[in-house]
Amino acid sequence: MQPGEFYVFQLGVYAAERDLELITLRVGDCTSAGAPSQSIPAAAFRCFNLGGTDFRGNPLVKEVRVAKGRVQPLWIGVQIPRMASGRFLGQIQLTAPGIRPVDVKVSITVAGEMLDDGW
């Protein structure tokens, strides 16, 4: 990834043993693995499946459910800061009623020039 890039990735949720209801994600800050200390803040991440903004600019919240034996891709986007550089480590926690939270480690490597049209 490059500084200023909006990067999108998937997290697959497999309902192995039971239906999963009301899935939620909690994203933490991704911190730099080197010095000087930098971070990609949790607020830079969003899961398109769980909500966003509608065509009028109003907040939109969606519920995600996964039937037993099925896989649900969750589309997640992250705005890479303009001055970011190096390797960043963090975690995304998946929760749903009746299951233990599942932690997914995240590693993001940012290198190169800032994109001309980057944020």
Phi, psi and omega in degrees: 000157179244155175304138180086353182283145168260111187254136181241137178217169180247148169237119181271131178249120180251121178270082188290317190247342184197166173297143175250127182248146171050057179293137174229157177237141172237121182253135175259167174300143171262122184254154182293138178279351182230189179253151356286158184294126176228169175209158167251110187292152179305327181294345179282349182260146171211144176255114183295331180292332187264352177150191181160230182228135179279182186294346177263000181089008179273147176300142181232126179240132179240153174255134179247128176233148178229123179287148178309134179084000182252162176242136177239117174283136172252123180269123183237135176242148178223132175271111180285127180301150183299328184257010182290145176199137178107198183256134182239138181239140178198197180206150174243130179252126178260131178228155173201148179304134176086001176234155174291142176302144179246124179262131179243121179285142181238133175231123182236126177250124182245128181209161175096188181282153174294136181297140180304322181256020182288158181272000000 
